[in-house]
């Protein structure tokens, strides 16, 4: 199985294992699915961090309003009495006015935070360094973990308008948000290898060869953005190691130049006639005026 090191720009994202016999279309769809799945997990984790701090989301019409404005407009959060955290809650008002301020108790907060850490670990870019391949199942496992934590803390589930529930039920709307810029669509996505676009309608072996035991860098680019930048000749680690070695060499040369001193010629051990004078008893003679 060939290992594809997926990058966007110069940033590593994940490793994908496949066979060189796979059609490019299938590989592209897998890359897009896993990439978007990672983004979904990250979005849910960000919202769940807010959930642990400030409770479920308020209805959209109440977002950003003060208590006085809510009272003047006769608005009410009907979900507040339904979506109650296990064990109760404490008050922790949301400064952004997006959540109802009913913070779960410390034990339930710990459940949420622990699950967030585990889910982030599954999709972490650090998995590339440990040579761990990412699959669609990993994404599903992370989403199931997050869904399970929500149901533990909120047995009656979250409000239908809560971003976490929308994400878990695939009802999220990212239009007009910054997150939309990072989401990929297969028809508008290109894969590049060694400065060449990997075209649909062919197989990976047409670009990578028939050797399955290889590891290559594949860059993901949105269609119309042109060819991605080529990989540097040296990795960042190799470049830093080279700079350290160069610095040590310069320090050694500087030290040798500082030691290039001929003052030792005035030392007694460098005198060629010292032994001769010692035999004649002429050594260590001092002269004093009378």
N, C-alpha and C positions, 0 to 999 in steps of 0.2 A: 504494500500500500504506500502511495506517495503522500508526503506530508506537505500541505500548503500553508505557508506562513502568511496569513492575511493581514494586509496593512492598508491604511488610508493615509496618504502622504508619507511621512516618515514615522508614523506612530503605529506600533504593533497593536493588533486587536485580539486575535486568537489563532489557534492552530486547527486545521481541518484535515482529516484523513480521508483519502479517496483513492480510487484506482485510475490509472492512466487510460483505461478503456472507457471511462465515463464520458458521456456527451457534455460539451461545454454548457449547454442549457441547464442540465441537471446540477452541475457544479455551481453555476451562477445562482440558481434558485436556492440552493442550500446556503450559500454565502449570504444572500440577502435575508433569508429566514433567520439565520443565527444572529446576524448583525442587528436586525430589528428586534429580535427577541432579547438580546442583551440590553438594548435601549429601553425596552418595556420594563425589564426587571429593575433597571436603574431608576426609572421614573416612579415605579411603585415604591421602591425603597425610600426615595426622597419624600414621598407623600406619607409613608408610614412613620417616618421620623417625626413629622408634624403631628400625625395621629397620636403618637405616644406623648407629645407635649401638650396638645390643645384639643384632643378629642375629634369627633366626626365633623365633616364639613357642614357648613350652613347652606340653606337653599341659595341658589344663584342670585335671587332677587335681594338677598340680605347681605351679600358680600360688600365689605368696606363701609357699611353703615354703622353709625354710633347707636348706642342704646336709645337715645332720644329720638333719632330719626326712625328707628324701628318702631318705637312706640307711636310716633306721629303718623306713620304710614299704616299702622295696625297690622304689622307683619308678625307672624308666629312660626316658630320652627316646630312643626308637628312631629318631626322625627326624633326630637330630643328625648321624649318619653318612651320611645320604642327602642332606639339604639342606645342601650345602656351597657357600659362596660361591666364585665364580671367582677363582683366584689365591690362595686361602687366607683365613685370618682371624687376628685378634688377640683377646685376651681383654679384654672390657669388661663386667663384671657389671652386670646390670640391678638397680637398687636397689628396683624394684617387684616383682621376682621373676616377671615375666610372659614374659621372653625369655631365651634360653639363654646370652647373653653372648658369642657368637661374632661379633664385629664384622667386617664385610667390610674389606678393605684400602682405603687412601685412594683409590685410583683408582676402585674400585667405589662407594665412598661418594659420590664426585663425580658418577658417573652417576646415582645415585639422587637426589641433591640438585638437580642440574640439571633432571632430569625433573619433579621436584616443582614447581620454580619455573615451568617452562613450563606445566604443567597448571593451576597456580593462576592464572597470567596469563590463560589462556583464559576462566576462569569468574569472574574478578575483578569486583567491583562498580565498579571504576574504568573498566570498559568502558562504563558508562553515560555518564561524562563525555566519552568520546571518540566517543559516538554509535554504538557498535558493537553490532549486533543479535546476540543469542544464539539459536542454533538447537539442535535435537536432535542434529544432526551434530557440533556443537562439543563436546557432552557425550561422544559416542562417541569423538571424536578424543582427548580428554583421557584417557578410560579406556584407550584403545588404547596411548597413550604410556606410561602407568603400567604396564600389563601388559607392554609390551615391555621396560621397564627392569628389571622383576622377572625376566624370563626371561634377560636379559643377565647379571645378577648371580648369579642362581640357575638355571642351566640345567636342573636336576632339579626345578625348581619349589619352592614353599614347602610346609610341612606342610598337610594338609587342614584342620587346626584353626586355622591362622593367620588372623587377622581380615582380612588383605589378600587372601588367596586366597578366603576366604568372600565378601568384597565383590565381587571380580572375577567370581566364579561365581554371584553373586546368591543366595547361601545365608546371608547375614548375618541375625542375629536381634537386633533392637534393643529387644525387650520388656524393660521395667524399666530402660532406660537414659535418660540425659538427651537423647540424640540422637533418641529416638522422639518427643519433644514437638515437634520441628521438622518432622517428615515430614508431608506432606499426603496426604489421600485425596480423590479427585475427588468422591465422593458427599457428603463432609462439608466441602466447601470452597465458599466464595462469592467472587464477584468484584463489586467495587463501583466505581461511577463517579459522581463529582459527588454523593456522598451517597445514591445510589440503587443497590440491588442489581441486577446484571445477571442476569436470570432465564434459566434454560435453557428451550429451546423457542422462543426468539427468535433474531434475528440481531444482530450488532454494530451494524448501521445503525439498528436501532430505538432505540439509545441514543446513538450517536455521529454519526448523520447519514450522508449519502451521500458526503461528501467524503473521498477516499482519502488526500489529502495533509495529514493531520493527525497530531498527536502528543498523546496524552492520558495521564493518570495513572490506572492501574487498581490498586486496592488489593485484596490477597488477605486473606481472613479465614476462620477456621474457623467452621463453622456453629454458631450458638448464642452467639457472642461479641458479637452486636449490630453496629451500624454502626461502621465505623472513624472515627477523628477526621478532621475536614476538613483540607484542606491550608491552611497559613497564607497570608495575603494576600501576604507577602513571603518570598522565599527567604532562607536563612541568609546567603548572599553579599550579597544586596540589603540585608538588615537591617544587616549589618556596615558596608556602604558608607554607609548612611544615618547610622549612629552616628558614623562618622568625619567625615562632612560636618557634622553637628551640632556635634561637638567643635571643628572648625575655625572654624565660625561664632561659637561662644561665645568662642574665643580672640581672634578679630578684634574682637568687640564690647568685650571686656575691654581690648584694646590701645587702642582708640579712646577709651574712658573714661579710661584713664591719661594719654592725650595731651591731654585737655581741660583745658588749663592756660593762664591769661591772664597769666602772669608775663612773657611776651614784651613786654608794654606798657612795661616798664622798659628795654627795649633801645633803643640809639641809632637803629637803623634804623626803629623804630616812632614816632620823634618827628616830629611834623608841622612843627616850627619849626627843624629841624636845618639845612636849606638856607638859611633866612633868616639865621641866626646865622653860618653859614659865610661868606656874602657880606659881612657887617659885621665880620668878623674877631673874632667873639666866641666862636668855637668853641675848645675845648680850653683854656679859661682855668681856672687853679687859683688858689685863694686861700690865702695863708699869713699868719698873724698876725705882726706886727712884734715 
